[in-house]
Amino acid sequence: MANKKSRSAQERNAFRQIQQAQQAQASISPSQSQGGSGGSSQGQEPLPPPTRYPTGPVPDPDSQPPSRARRELAERRVKNVPPPATHRPTDAEFFLRDARGERMPNASYLKDHFFNEGRILESHAVWIVRTVMEILKREPNMVKVGSPMTVCGDIHGQYYDLMKLFEVGGPIGDTTYLFLGDYVDRGDFGIECLLYLYALKIWYPQKVILLRGNHECRHLTEYFTFKRECLHKYSSALYEACIESFCTLPVAALVDHKFFCVHGGLSPELVTLEDMERMNRFQEPGSRGLLCDLLWADPIQAFGNEEGVVPPGSKFLPNATRGCSYYYTYEAVCQFLERNNLLTVIRGHEAQDAGYTMHKKTPKKHFPSVITIFSAPNYLDVYHNRAAVLKYANKNITIRQYNSSPHPYWLPNFMDAFTWSLPFVGAKITEMLLAILSICSQEELVDGEGEGGRMDEDASEELAARRQQIKNKILAVGRMQKVFQLLREEAENATELVADEGAAGTSRMGPDALGVHGNKINRSIRTFADARRSDLLNERLPEFNPEARPAVFPTPSMRVAGRRGSGDTMLTDIPPGGINMEYLIKKSLEEEEALEGEGGVVERLAERIARGRNPTGRPAALKRHDTA
């Protein structure tokens, strides 16, 4: 930087000297400039020619080659990690022509572009969604598919694991892919998963079958992460187009007239397969009814061993885990399969430690009555589960398992590092202010010798008033510190999981350690069972008002009163605009004021500091290790 400034100064001085020489030369008369043997007239000395300076304009310093320091700043510190793709494909790169001359999306280009974290033009993304909608509208509620077939479970925005899925499942042209839904939410790459699968659907409408999951709706995508992802990466226009496309997705598939495939499961309203055809799927699913049950129902936890758990004759019980729909029993499944001459029910909807579960076999055909498939390995980066796909060919079923793939990291809510770390910085600033206030200033010192050492009643009152002023200052700063601590906790614990208070081996971080994405909770999760227990509340149909959606650090799925149930009254007066900075400050001050009469934390701290001040003498220097 010093070299650059020195060079610029030299160039400016040279330019000024050139101008001075040219002005002086222009002021000389023609007779003087053309006289005799070049001598000067009337004692004037000739000006020396500017021989060592350039005659053109001074070059712009910014146009010069960058200095070494600038080059080092521009270089990536971790050079083995490629930077995200910043180029957005043009029409020539995005579109291809098929054999009939129709425009098609370049799926292979999109695959690599999304893998490199690239984005496309919003007009191209909307075109994909609008085009696939026309294909999906023509499909029936229950799509009939033939083998060979690869059945895939939940994806949940894990794009890099989706690429692994296609490696395990085989080439698309050789097999038909049936996806059971839940392409978005909870992962950070939901829009990439959706656009790539939609692009494949446009190319292979008979080879790629996309069913609807419970997360393909407005209610859950606003509550969880997909809407925020769309707004961060594109805009609300693309999000609205995706929501519209979700209502066109089929809800079930029938493979070789033997396998009934659906996201959730059965319903009391589903007696025969003809009931599927009479259902209206082009709508948002409600909290009850056939469409809700197909997306939300689960096999009962004691499936196949219900004796003594389920009342005799009961086939469907209210689903307490989901907060909607039903649990269906082994008897209900066997009767449904026998009524419709089917072999099994293949479904997703539930995370599986091994990626799949074969439930109890039917008594007549001795085949698993229900098969659950889950295709999101290491779900939420904490489940430690394997993923699986089901391959059906030549009347044989094969389960292929695979592990998770590395993927780029995103901060919660797609925040940048500066925004996410602001609460930590604010907390440190208030700590410094408290440390400063804990030292007597020169104006606050009482000169005991000025009045001859007399400490009468007036001096005592003055001292008490001064201490109260000090206390008020500390109270104000302390309250702000409490607000920043609250914001910092919200930023650090931005996770959809709930900590298990009784988990063994939970490590605690120091007060100055800045946690990322719920690291404290992640350390407490050792097994698949720990993750399921921590994530249990997120399995429910959320009570969610989009008008009051939180807008600070926690995502809508993170520790909201509606998630915890009606008994939780921690945040009962959320303003219409949602949780914001003003609301958090107000709540923090109200809580502290309510505690002040009982000796609040901040008030006790202020009282201790105010009374701990020495009324006379010089303030001691604050050492490095001293704190408030």
SEGU-161488 format. One record per residue (C-alpha): residue number from 1; x, y, z; residue in one letter. Coordinates in Angstrom, 3 decimals. Layout:
# residues N
   num          X          Y          Z   residuo
   NUM          X          Y          Z         a
...
This chain:
# residues 628
   num          X          Y          Z   residuo
     1      0.000      0.000      0.000         m
     2      2.901      2.392      0.825         a
     3      4.539      1.648     -2.560         n
     4      1.263      2.369     -4.349         k
     5      0.860      5.765     -2.591         k
     6      4.479      6.728     -3.319         s
     7      4.100      5.855     -7.018         r
     8      0.869      7.857     -7.285         s
     9      2.463     10.903     -5.644         a
    10      5.430     10.766     -8.054         q
    11      3.092     10.593    -11.042         e
    12      1.064     13.595     -9.825         r
    13      4.253     15.666     -9.268         n
    14      5.471     14.782    -12.747         a
    15      2.185     15.852    -14.274         f
    16      2.302     19.229    -12.456         r
    17      5.888     19.875    -13.615         q
    18      4.904     19.122    -17.219         i
    19      2.047     21.642    -17.015         q
    20      4.326     24.305    -15.492         q
    21      6.936     23.793    -18.219         a
    22      4.324     24.013    -20.985         q
    23      2.824     27.211    -19.523         q
    24      6.263     28.821    -19.173         a
    25      7.210     27.856    -22.745         q
    26      3.962     29.320    -24.072         a
    27      4.699     32.668    -22.331         s
    28      7.974     33.187    -24.276         i
    29      7.598     35.567    -27.304         s
    30      8.284     34.259    -30.836         p
    31     11.276     36.572    -31.211         s
    32     12.763     35.238    -28.062         q
    33     12.164     31.660    -29.038         s
    34     13.667     32.204    -32.524         q
    35     16.557     34.569    -31.615         g
    36     20.306     34.302    -32.620         g
    37     22.277     31.554    -31.194         s
    38     19.778     30.603    -28.587         g
    39     20.918     33.128    -25.932         g
    40     18.461     34.582    -23.449         s
    41     17.195     38.145    -23.749         s
    42     17.310     40.706    -20.904         q
    43     18.861     38.339    -18.424         g
    44     16.086     35.675    -18.506         q
    45     17.335     32.134    -18.052         e
    46     16.018     29.537    -20.528         p
    47     13.795     26.797    -19.009         l
    48     15.279     23.331    -18.997         p
    49     13.379     20.864    -21.182         p
    50     11.334     18.215    -19.267         p
    51     13.398     15.374    -20.564         t
    52     12.675     12.693    -17.953         r
    53      8.887     12.959    -17.756         y
    54      6.142     11.422    -19.897         p
    55      4.296     13.706    -22.266         t
    56      0.925     11.915    -22.130         g
    57     -1.741     11.984    -19.407         p
    58     -0.968     10.556    -15.997         v
    59     -2.062      6.900    -15.944         p
    60     -4.936      5.890    -13.637         d
    61     -3.511      3.994    -10.627         p
    62     -6.502      1.604    -10.705         d
    63     -5.540      0.525    -14.215         s
    64     -2.121     -0.622    -13.058         q
    65     -1.472     -4.293    -12.215         p
    66     -2.695     -5.080     -8.683         p
    67     -0.133     -5.093     -5.941         s
    68      0.874     -8.239     -4.120         r
    69     -1.253     -7.339     -1.091         a
    70     -4.328     -6.879     -3.265         r
    71     -3.708    -10.183     -5.032         r
    72     -3.410    -11.974     -1.692         e
    73     -6.726    -10.516     -0.515         l
    74     -8.470    -11.673     -3.681         a
    75     -7.134    -15.232     -3.494         e
    76     -9.110    -18.036     -1.822         r
    77     -7.558    -19.157      1.439         r
    78     -8.621    -22.789      0.924         v
    79     -7.635    -23.281     -2.681         k
    80     -8.729    -26.925     -2.878         n
    81    -12.369    -25.843     -2.372         v
    82    -13.702    -24.485     -5.678         p
    83    -15.645    -21.205     -5.526         p
    84    -19.394    -21.236     -6.233         p
    85    -20.405    -20.789     -9.841         a
    86    -21.433    -17.176    -10.434         t
    87    -22.354    -17.429    -14.105         h
    88    -26.039    -17.783    -14.936         r
    89    -26.668    -19.734    -18.137         p
    90    -27.895    -17.913    -21.195         t
    91    -30.751    -19.147    -23.371         d
    92    -28.241    -20.885    -25.630         a
    93    -26.779    -22.763    -22.655         e
    94    -30.063    -23.464    -20.894         f
    95    -32.194    -24.731    -23.765         f
    96    -31.763    -27.724    -26.039         l
    97    -33.892    -29.118    -28.870         r
    98    -35.249    -32.641    -28.717         d
    99    -35.858    -34.932    -31.695         a
   100    -39.150    -33.178    -32.420         r
   101    -37.528    -29.750    -32.332         g
   102    -39.167    -28.672    -29.072         e
   103    -37.313    -26.631    -26.490         r
   104    -36.115    -28.636    -23.494         m
   105    -34.024    -27.743    -20.435         p
   106    -30.392    -28.813    -20.532         n
   107    -30.646    -31.271    -17.635         a
   108    -26.999    -32.371    -17.723         s
   109    -25.861    -28.751    -17.613         y
   110    -28.207    -28.040    -14.701         l
   111    -26.925    -31.068    -12.811         k
   112    -23.328    -29.815    -12.848         d
   113    -24.312    -26.163    -12.443         h
   114    -26.349    -26.830     -9.305         f
   115    -23.615    -29.109     -7.981         f
   116    -21.243    -26.119     -8.187         n
   117    -23.770    -23.988     -6.238         e
   118    -24.757    -22.084     -9.355         g
   119    -28.109    -20.445     -9.941         r
   120    -30.109    -19.893    -13.080         i
   121    -32.130    -16.972    -14.343         l
   122    -35.461    -16.693    -12.588         e
   123    -37.232    -16.697    -15.942         s
   124    -35.665    -20.085    -16.693         h
   125    -36.654    -21.458    -13.287         a
   126    -40.259    -20.319    -13.691         v
   127    -40.294    -21.795    -17.202         w
   128    -39.305    -25.208    -15.788         i
   129    -42.063    -25.062    -13.175         v
   130    -44.749    -23.901    -15.614         r
   131    -43.768    -26.498    -18.203         t
   132    -43.803    -29.408    -15.768         v
   133    -47.193    -28.326    -14.445         m
   134    -48.762    -28.950    -17.827         e
   135    -47.367    -32.495    -17.768         i
   136    -48.457    -33.200    -14.193         l
   137    -52.005    -31.916    -14.753         k
   138    -52.581    -34.635    -17.330         r
   139    -51.606    -37.436    -14.941         e
   140    -54.256    -39.206    -12.838         p
   141    -54.395    -39.174     -9.052         n
   142    -52.863    -42.669     -9.051         m
   143    -50.264    -43.250    -11.759         v
   144    -49.915    -46.789    -13.084         k
   145    -46.298    -47.762    -13.696         v
   146    -44.540    -50.885    -14.937         g
   147    -41.238    -52.428    -13.872         s
   148    -38.247    -52.234    -13.795         p
   149    -38.626    -49.599    -11.129         m
   150    -36.510    -47.728     -8.577         t
   151    -38.548    -46.370     -5.669         v
   152    -37.048    -43.437     -3.731         c
   153    -38.107    -41.968     -0.386         g
   154    -37.780    -38.508      1.133         d
   155    -35.094    -36.139     -0.251         i
   156    -35.607    -33.019      1.916         h
   157    -33.367    -30.620      0.032         g
   158    -30.226    -32.789      0.170         q
   159    -29.119    -32.212     -3.421         y
   160    -25.676    -33.770     -3.109         y
   161    -27.202    -36.961     -1.723         d
   162    -29.699    -36.896     -4.593         l
   163    -26.755    -37.122     -6.986         m
   164    -25.569    -40.193     -5.070         k
   165    -29.074    -41.646     -5.332         l
   166    -28.922    -41.560     -9.132         f
   167    -25.539    -43.272     -9.074         e
   168    -26.970    -46.094     -6.961         v
   169    -30.312    -46.295     -8.742         g
   170    -28.936    -46.613    -12.256         g
   171    -29.349    -44.684    -15.534         p
   172    -32.726    -43.039    -16.007         i
   173    -33.196    -44.469    -19.491         g
   174    -32.856    -48.045    -18.199         d
   175    -35.219    -47.842    -15.224         t
   176    -38.212    -45.854    -14.082         t
   177    -37.744    -43.641    -11.033         y
   178    -40.642    -43.262     -8.623         l
   179    -40.215    -40.569     -5.951         f
   180    -42.550    -40.692     -2.945         l
   181    -42.444    -36.957     -2.147         g
   182    -40.849    -34.531      0.334         d
   183    -38.337    -32.960     -2.043         y
   184    -38.001    -29.661     -0.129         v
   185    -37.699    -28.238      3.409         d
   186    -35.162    -28.744      6.170         r
   187    -32.216    -29.093      3.767         g
   188    -30.479    -26.084      2.204         d
   189    -30.815    -27.121     -1.448         f
   190    -34.534    -27.718     -1.860         g
   191    -34.970    -25.488     -4.907         i
   192    -32.067    -27.222     -6.670         e
   193    -33.593    -30.642     -5.968         c
   194    -36.991    -29.536     -7.212         l
   195    -35.791    -27.814    -10.396         l
   196    -33.534    -30.704    -11.364         y
   197    -36.268    -33.313    -10.809         l
   198    -38.738    -31.155    -12.730         y
   199    -36.228    -30.876    -15.596         a
   200    -35.903    -34.685    -15.667         l
   201    -39.694    -34.974    -15.647         k
   202    -39.885    -32.758    -18.734         i
   203    -37.380    -34.989    -20.532         w
   204    -38.757    -38.321    -19.278         y
   205    -42.464    -37.901    -18.429         p
   206    -43.007    -41.693    -18.358         q
   207    -39.701    -42.579    -16.683         k
   208    -39.734    -40.082    -13.796         v
   209    -42.809    -40.256    -11.554         i
   210    -43.095    -37.576     -8.881         l
   211    -45.628    -38.028     -6.090         l
   212    -46.678    -35.458     -3.535         r
   213    -45.411    -35.496      0.052         g
   214    -46.753    -33.720      3.108         n
   215    -44.082    -31.005      2.750         h
   216    -45.276    -30.089     -0.743         e
   217    -47.743    -27.509      0.534         c
   218    -47.825    -23.855      1.506         r
   219    -48.371    -24.485      5.206         h
   220    -45.169    -26.444      5.840         l
   221    -42.914    -24.634      3.366         t
   222    -43.734    -21.332      5.052         e
   223    -43.211    -22.860      8.466         y
   224    -39.933    -24.590      7.645         f
   225    -37.197    -23.400      5.281         t
   226    -38.270    -23.684      1.636         f
   227    -39.969    -20.312      1.353         k
   228    -37.031    -18.526      2.938         r
   229    -34.686    -20.395      0.602         e
   230    -36.661    -19.268     -2.457         c
   231    -36.701    -15.670     -1.269         l
   232    -32.953    -15.757     -0.630         h
   233    -31.926    -17.412     -3.891         k
   234    -34.648    -16.114     -6.227         y
   235    -37.919    -14.352     -5.345         s
   236    -41.491    -14.818     -4.168         s
   237    -42.631    -15.252     -7.785         a
   238    -40.750    -18.550     -8.081         l
   239    -42.006    -19.679     -4.670         y
   240    -45.618    -19.056     -5.681         e
   241    -45.069    -20.977     -8.911         a
   242    -43.665    -23.925     -6.921         c
   243    -46.651    -23.890     -4.561         i
   244    -48.963    -23.975     -7.548         e
   245    -47.061    -26.900     -9.012         s
   246    -47.342    -28.888     -5.759         f
   247    -51.114    -29.028     -6.169         c
   248    -50.691    -30.779     -9.525         t
   249    -48.530    -33.646     -8.241         l
   250    -50.169    -37.110     -8.184         p
   251    -50.572    -38.649     -4.741         v
   252    -50.133    -42.393     -5.399         a
   253    -48.755    -44.926     -7.877         a
   254    -49.574    -48.549     -8.690         l
   255    -46.575    -50.606     -9.815         v
   256    -47.340    -53.727    -11.854         d
   257    -50.816    -53.773    -10.271         h
   258    -49.190    -55.188     -7.117         k
   259    -47.465    -52.423     -5.182         f
   260    -49.435    -49.474     -3.815         f
   261    -46.992    -46.566     -3.446         c
   262    -47.839    -43.450     -1.437         v
   263    -46.053    -40.958      0.790         h
   264    -47.849    -41.559      4.085         g
   265    -50.252    -44.474      4.095         g
   266    -53.856    -45.584      4.331         l
   267    -57.070    -43.874      5.319         s
   268    -60.458    -44.981      6.660         p
   269    -61.886    -43.334      3.533         e
   270    -59.728    -45.475      1.216         l
   271    -61.669    -48.703      0.786         v
   272    -60.888    -49.539     -2.834         t
   273    -58.516    -48.048     -5.375         l
   274    -61.485    -46.469     -7.141         e
   275    -61.764    -44.060     -4.227         d
   276    -58.480    -42.536     -5.413         m
   277    -60.001    -41.486     -8.720         e
   278    -62.870    -39.578     -7.064         r
   279    -60.557    -37.437     -4.931         m
   280    -59.742    -33.816     -5.793         n
   281    -55.990    -33.430     -5.446         r
   282    -55.689    -29.937     -6.980         f
   283    -55.817    -28.141     -3.640         q
   284    -53.934    -27.491     -0.431         e
   285    -54.299    -30.496      1.886         p
   286    -56.362    -29.914      5.009         g
   287    -55.974    -31.370      8.500         s
   288    -58.406    -34.225      7.779         r
   289    -59.782    -36.198      4.870         g
   290    -58.446    -38.656      2.308         l
   291    -55.794    -36.340      0.872         l
   292    -54.475    -35.550      4.354         c
   293    -54.321    -39.239      5.315         d
   294    -52.459    -40.268      2.160         l
   295    -49.755    -37.688      2.983         l
   296    -49.621    -37.887      6.801         w
   297    -50.702    -41.341      8.077         a
   298    -48.231    -43.753      9.738         d
   299    -48.239    -47.420     10.714         p
   300    -48.866    -47.754     14.434         i
   301    -45.699    -48.041     16.534         q
   302    -46.572    -51.568     17.662         a
   303    -47.366    -52.568     14.074         f
   304    -47.988    -56.317     13.934         g
   305    -47.984    -56.622     17.720         n
   306    -51.021    -54.535     18.602         e
   307    -52.571    -57.051     20.990         e
   308    -53.038    -55.388     24.352         g
   309    -52.119    -51.993     22.862         v
   310    -54.972    -51.358     20.431         v
   311    -58.624    -51.846     21.453         p
   312    -60.106    -54.934     19.779         p
   313    -61.619    -54.173     16.385         g
   314    -59.819    -50.824     16.022         s
   315    -58.068    -50.367     12.685         k
   316    -57.333    -46.637     12.754         f
   317    -56.326    -44.557     15.763         l
   318    -55.689    -40.789     16.029         p
   319    -52.072    -39.974     15.173         n
   320    -50.799    -38.183     18.287         a
   321    -47.280    -37.820     16.888         t
   322    -48.400    -35.936     13.774         r
   323    -51.261    -34.027     15.345         g
   324    -53.466    -35.015     12.406         c
   325    -54.553    -38.078     10.408         s
   326    -54.301    -41.643     11.766         y
   327    -52.174    -44.568     12.772         y
   328    -53.188    -47.630     10.752         y
   329    -52.880    -51.130     12.184         t
   330    -51.583    -54.389     10.750         y
   331    -55.146    -55.641     10.390         e
   332    -56.174    -52.539      8.418         a
   333    -53.292    -53.023      5.968         v
   334    -53.928    -56.747      5.462         c
   335    -57.598    -56.156      4.750         q
   336    -56.813    -53.322      2.308         f
   337    -54.303    -55.479      0.415         l
   338    -56.672    -58.427      0.233         e
   339    -59.620    -56.271     -0.873         r
   340    -57.646    -54.766     -3.760         n
   341    -55.546    -57.854     -4.635         n
   342    -52.274    -56.099     -3.809         l
   343    -48.975    -57.389     -2.494         l
   344    -47.684    -54.552     -0.276         t
   345    -47.753    -50.844      0.566         v
   346    -44.542    -48.918     -0.180         i
   347    -44.280    -45.564      1.578         r
   348    -41.832    -42.943      2.904         g
   349    -42.554    -40.187      5.430         h
   350    -40.460    -41.544      8.332         e
   351    -36.691    -41.460      8.840         a
   352    -35.155    -44.935      9.092         q
   353    -31.841    -45.798     10.690         d
   354    -30.936    -48.290      7.935         a
   355    -32.782    -46.340      5.221         g
   356    -35.657    -48.832      5.092         y
   357    -37.899    -51.069      7.206         t
   358    -39.688    -54.269      6.188         m
   359    -42.775    -54.569      8.378         h
   360    -44.570    -57.762      9.382         k
   361    -45.464    -60.122      6.535         k
   362    -49.023    -60.815      5.466         t
   363    -50.496    -64.135      6.634         p
   364    -51.496    -65.362      3.156         k
   365    -48.793    -64.210      0.728         k
   366    -45.967    -64.042      3.287         h
   367    -44.719    -60.750      1.896         f
   368    -43.951    -57.596      3.941         p
   369    -47.242    -55.803      4.438         s
   370    -45.579    -52.361      4.527         v
   371    -42.143    -51.242      3.276         i
   372    -40.845    -47.849      4.429         t
   373    -38.118    -46.191      2.315         i
   374    -36.112    -43.116      3.344         f
   375    -33.554    -41.624      0.924         s
   376    -31.987    -38.740      2.893         a
   377    -28.747    -40.031      4.498         p
   378    -27.532    -38.389      7.720         n
   379    -30.791    -36.507      7.853         y
   380    -30.369    -32.913      9.095         l
   381    -26.638    -33.684      9.418         d
   382    -27.287    -35.256     12.843         v
   383    -29.307    -38.466     12.349         y
   384    -26.303    -40.599     11.316         h
   385    -28.677    -42.782      9.284         n
   386    -28.090    -44.536      6.001         r
   387    -30.343    -43.981      3.008         a
   388    -31.865    -46.566      0.701         a
   389    -33.730    -47.058     -2.563         v
   390    -35.867    -50.030     -3.561         l
   391    -35.132    -51.594     -6.938         k
   392    -37.773    -53.868     -8.439         y
   393    -36.939    -55.828    -11.583         a
   394    -37.716    -59.332    -12.878         n
   395    -40.057    -59.909     -9.927         k
   396    -37.179    -59.389     -7.480         n
   397    -36.832    -56.644     -4.888         i
   398    -33.373    -55.326     -3.998         t
   399    -32.600    -52.712     -1.359         i
   400    -29.593    -50.535     -2.158         r
   401    -28.169    -48.488      0.725         q
   402    -25.766    -45.550      0.591         y
   403    -24.154    -43.024      2.918         n
   404    -24.228    -39.244      2.901         s
   405    -22.063    -37.082      0.646         s
   406    -20.235    -33.896      1.685         p
   407    -22.059    -30.689      0.884         h
   408    -21.483    -26.926      1.202         p
   409    -22.407    -25.337      4.504         y
   410    -25.009    -22.632      5.031         w
   411    -25.549    -20.605      8.178         l
   412    -29.086    -20.808      9.621         p
   413    -31.715    -18.889      7.656         n
   414    -29.166    -18.340      4.845         f
   415    -27.583    -15.499      6.848         m
   416    -24.177    -14.043      6.107         d
   417    -21.500    -14.288      8.771         a
   418    -21.661    -10.592      9.662         f
   419    -25.406    -10.584     10.335         t
   420    -25.234    -13.833     12.248         w
   421    -22.390    -12.624     14.509         s
   422    -23.914     -9.218     15.384         l
   423    -25.416    -10.411     18.692         p
   424    -22.019    -11.720     19.780         f
   425    -20.382     -8.391     18.960         v
   426    -23.150     -6.478     20.752         g
   427    -22.796     -8.622     23.850         a
   428    -19.055     -7.939     23.927         k
   429    -19.621     -4.188     23.571         i
   430    -22.003     -4.134     26.534         t
   431    -19.484     -6.129     28.549         e
   432    -16.888     -3.445     27.828         m
   433    -19.347     -0.712     28.836         l
   434    -20.024     -2.468     32.132         l
   435    -16.277     -2.744     32.724         a
   436    -15.883      0.983     32.067         i
   437    -18.772      1.886     34.365         l
   438    -17.257     -0.197     37.149         s
   439    -14.339      2.280     37.353         i
   440    -14.771      5.646     39.068         c
   441    -14.351      8.649     36.768         s
   442    -12.611     11.825     37.970         q
   443    -15.947     13.706     38.180         e
   444    -17.462     10.945     40.302         e
   445    -14.671     10.969     42.880         l
   446    -15.428     12.676     46.156         v
   447    -12.649     14.916     47.443         d
   448    -12.761     14.220     51.114         g
   449    -10.149     16.905     51.948         e
   450    -11.900     19.748     50.114         g
   451    -14.286     20.242     53.032         e
   452    -11.722     19.422     55.652         g
   453    -12.817     15.821     55.806         g
   454    -16.322     16.830     56.982         r
   455    -18.959     14.271     55.944         m
   456    -22.177     15.844     57.126         d
   457    -25.730     14.866     56.267         e
   458    -25.693     16.769     52.958         d
   459    -22.559     14.937     51.823         a
   460    -24.163     11.596     52.660         s
   461    -27.218     12.468     50.601         e
   462    -25.008     13.594     47.728         e
   463    -23.078     10.344     47.891         l
   464    -26.331      8.348     47.874         a
   465    -27.600     10.309     44.871         a
   466    -24.314      9.761     43.026         r
   467    -24.488      6.041     43.707         r
   468    -28.060      5.959     42.392         q
   469    -26.932      7.682     39.178         q
   470    -24.171      5.129     38.763         i
   471    -26.656      2.346     39.403         k
   472    -29.066      3.740     36.792         n
   473    -26.300      3.805     34.177         k
   474    -25.322      0.242     34.928         i
   475    -28.954     -0.854     34.870         l
   476    -29.418      0.610     31.388         a
   477    -26.299     -1.057     30.022         v
   478    -27.103     -4.293     31.833         g
   479    -30.538     -4.463     30.293         r
   480    -29.106     -3.972     26.841         m
   481    -26.575     -6.682     27.574         q
   482    -29.420     -9.025     28.444         k
   483    -31.090     -8.247     25.116         v
   484    -27.899     -8.994     23.204         f
   485    -27.438    -12.211     25.150         q
   486    -30.959    -13.229     24.130         l
   487    -30.218    -12.472     20.485         l
   488    -26.928    -14.317     20.714         r
   489    -28.650    -17.405     22.109         e
   490    -31.186    -17.242     19.280         e
   491    -28.390    -17.054     16.704         a
   492    -26.260    -19.791     18.270         e
   493    -29.106    -22.223     18.859         n
   494    -30.728    -21.763     15.448         a
   495    -31.644    -25.388     15.017         t
   496    -34.880    -27.268     14.536         e
   497    -33.901    -29.785     17.206         l
   498    -34.759    -29.652     20.897         v
   499    -31.971    -30.388     23.342         a
   500    -32.371    -33.502     25.459         d
   501    -31.797    -32.274     28.997         e
   502    -30.957    -35.752     30.236         g
   503    -28.569    -36.700     27.456         a
   504    -25.282    -38.039     28.704         a
   505    -22.028    -36.622     27.455         g
   506    -23.418    -33.170     26.656         t
   507    -20.432    -30.857     26.494         s
   508    -20.760    -27.215     27.421         r
   509    -19.105    -24.419     25.510         m
   510    -17.338    -21.539     27.220         g
   511    -19.078    -18.173     27.580         p
   512    -16.927    -16.627     24.862         d
   513    -17.347    -19.471     22.348         a
   514    -19.618    -18.643     19.450         l
   515    -21.637    -21.743     18.509         g
   516    -22.794    -22.500     14.981         v
   517    -26.047    -24.171     13.899         h
   518    -26.849    -25.817     17.195         g
   519    -23.437    -27.318     17.862         n
   520    -24.369    -27.749     21.508         k
   521    -27.318    -29.916     20.534         i
   522    -25.360    -31.776     17.866         n
   523    -22.806    -32.844     20.467         r
   524    -25.556    -34.408     22.562         s
   525    -26.850    -36.531     19.661         i
   526    -24.944    -39.789     19.563         r
   527    -27.398    -42.195     17.969         t
   528    -30.346    -42.309     15.616         f
   529    -32.656    -42.627     18.627         a
   530    -31.233    -39.407     20.119         d
   531    -31.938    -37.560     16.878         a
   532    -35.499    -38.877     16.649         r
   533    -36.164    -37.829     20.223         r
   534    -34.764    -34.333     19.623         s
   535    -36.702    -33.944     16.372         d
   536    -40.021    -35.334     17.583         l
   537    -41.796    -31.974     17.818         l
   538    -41.042    -31.235     14.161         n
   539    -43.032    -34.298     13.090         e
   540    -46.297    -32.596     13.990         r
   541    -48.573    -30.588     11.755         l
   542    -47.565    -27.113     12.991         p
   543    -49.933    -24.546     14.389         e
   544    -48.702    -21.678     12.307         f
   545    -49.971    -18.213     11.438         n
   546    -47.921    -16.865      8.521         p
   547    -48.882    -13.310      9.466         e
   548    -47.003    -13.707     12.763         a
   549    -43.969    -15.534     11.443         r
   550    -40.760    -14.771     13.385         p
   551    -38.433    -12.511     11.474         a
   552    -35.222    -12.364     13.491         v
   553    -32.774    -15.238     13.945         f
   554    -34.815    -18.426     14.464         p
   555    -36.392    -19.924     11.379         t
   556    -40.156    -20.512     11.612         p
   557    -39.547    -24.096     12.714         s
   558    -37.294    -23.179     15.613         m
   559    -38.679    -22.969     19.135         r
   560    -41.946    -21.151     18.420         v
   561    -44.813    -21.243     20.922         a
   562    -47.120    -22.866     18.379         g
   563    -44.670    -25.728     18.033         r
   564    -44.569    -26.427     21.771         r
   565    -48.309    -26.713     22.239         g
   566    -51.046    -24.825     23.986         s
   567    -49.457    -25.236     27.401         g
   568    -46.448    -23.108     26.512         d
   569    -47.103    -19.426     27.150         t
   570    -43.602    -18.061     26.777         m
   571    -44.471    -16.024     23.668         l
   572    -48.186    -15.414     23.840         t
   573    -48.324    -11.759     22.781         d
   574    -46.405    -11.900     19.518         i
   575    -47.150     -8.686     17.576         p
   576    -48.864     -8.856     14.151         p
   577    -45.575     -8.100     12.404         g
   578    -43.862    -11.061     14.046         g
   579    -40.908    -11.211     16.419         i
   580    -38.527     -8.335     15.768         n
   581    -35.786     -6.413     17.572         m
   582    -38.223     -3.989     19.198         e
   583    -40.335     -6.857     20.533         y
   584    -37.333     -8.678     22.021         l
   585    -36.043     -5.527     23.729         i
   586    -39.498     -4.803     25.146         k
   587    -39.924     -8.335     26.495         k
   588    -36.436     -8.323     28.002         s
   589    -37.019     -5.016     29.796         l
   590    -40.453     -6.126     31.028         e
   591    -38.998     -9.320     32.447         e
   592    -36.227     -7.423     34.214         e
   593    -38.635     -4.797     35.592         e
   594    -40.830     -7.579     36.938         a
   595    -37.819     -8.998     38.730         l
   596    -36.474     -5.710     40.047         e
   597    -38.808     -5.746     43.029         g
   598    -37.422     -9.150     43.920         e
   599    -33.830     -8.190     43.245         g
   600    -33.330     -8.826     39.530         g
   601    -30.049    -10.084     38.149         v
   602    -29.104     -6.779     36.514         v
   603    -30.194     -4.745     39.550         e
   604    -28.143     -6.868     41.918         r
   605    -25.134     -6.460     39.634         l
   606    -25.633     -2.680     39.518         a
   607    -25.993     -2.439     43.292         e
   608    -22.832     -4.457     43.840         r
   609    -20.799     -2.307     41.426         i
   610    -22.197      1.006     42.740         a
   611    -21.531      0.155     46.392         r
   612    -18.169     -1.314     45.513         g
   613    -16.839      2.021     44.294         r
   614    -14.316      3.830     46.409         n
   615    -15.515      7.421     47.018         p
   616    -11.992      8.765     47.292         t
   617     -8.674      8.157     45.630         g
   618     -7.642      7.486     42.060         r
   619     -9.199      4.708     39.969         p
   620     -7.087      1.634     39.506         a
   621     -6.089      0.640     35.991         a
   622     -8.248     -2.081     34.455         l
   623     -6.086     -5.133     33.875         k
   624     -6.444     -7.314     30.814         r
   625     -8.093    -10.096     32.737         h
   626    -10.480     -7.835     34.695         d
   627    -14.163     -8.006     33.812         t
   628    -17.349     -6.530     35.140         a
